[in-house]
């Protein structure tokens, strides 16, 4: 238990809590809106922001926030115009964002070891300054979702009906994408870009089946994410493994266990 | 007595991917009417309703709902679609789903007011769903879901009520009860409902719109010669038999 007194462990715990909350809330919205691929596009395009930050020697987090918000608007503009082959367009931005990130890092003199921490996450090296940004973004995401909860619920459940009721669906959709982008940014530190989608989709996917309301689903997703993050963190410490990958492995195993459990249950019921 | 015009379509045309769905639609509906929109599947009935509600934009011509562009006034209407567009597994309770009908009237901010909740419960009682507030919508039967969608349309006390195939998953007894309820509601609101089944022109219906790419409006609850010609032109003839309440559907030819 004495490891809990180490500052970097305390930072890791704080970062884990903050990302679990943000991903539980936004992941639920992403899953019920069937936008997992869209969120994946924003998450990976955000890598362009990482490259940009290194290239211009700017502080990474604000730079990624700016870049991924820009990407969110771009994707939002494409979705709102109901472009055909939207999934293919998102694929293009997905690949392009990552490519820009890699090229910009290539052009930056000297290899940056830190880069890996954005790909796979490094919850054990989260600096205090990042924690503050994470905290502010978390507060913003929570506040915004609570304020527009009715509208998010309405558009997720029945988009056409929401339009008839006078809900401004276009600005709300953009807001949703920006919140996803912000959420991606604060999760990057914890599990990294490549594995972000798991925190976004696994817990909400499991929770949805056991929830009667969206709010219920968000709370359950947060609890599950916390469980994944801390069990993963403990195991990675115990067996000296990469923390981000261990967290996702825990989540993934849980996902399959739930499936096996449910299959057995339905077989038993005949 | 003067009655205001609640729906007006003026030379409206709607095409989807350059294929015409509706052509030259001219319809005027007055306050207090009880309109049945009939026509074959794929004839453009739902499209017509969506144009009136502003969910679709006409390719040509213009639409007025309650005297203004539908985008401005649609929140004063009640809308019961055939299905909710969300997935069946969506985590939402019956009460929450009905409360969504209060959007546009309720105040901004995170929560619905107690008045909203009271109203939602009252309307759920009206459609016979009292006591099922807390049930997950995904666990309801088809008929129960339709009653929830009806409650959601009624909870805003609309001036005009649109129902798209409201009888689809209801048995005959249920259909009669629903018509009786609509008949009572018609005393304080205009009602427009879509059906593909001409047999469902009940005693409450006051006028008929027949849609099959072109549109005929008839200010009486019967199918005119023009209408039957419009319907028969398709290779998909409709069942032109009235059942239930003794009532003439076909006009004298």
Interface residues (C-beta under 8 A of the other chain):
Chain A: X32 X34 X146 X147 X149 X150 X151 X153 X154 X156 X157 X158 X159 X160 X161 X162 X163 X164 X165 X166 X167 X208 X209 X211 X212 X213 X214 X216 X217
Chain B: X50 X53 X54 X55 X74 X75 X77 X79 X81 X84 X85 X86 X87 X89 X90 X91 X92 X93 X96 X97 X99 X100 X101 X103 X104 X106 X109 X110 X111 X112 X134 X135 X136 X152 X156
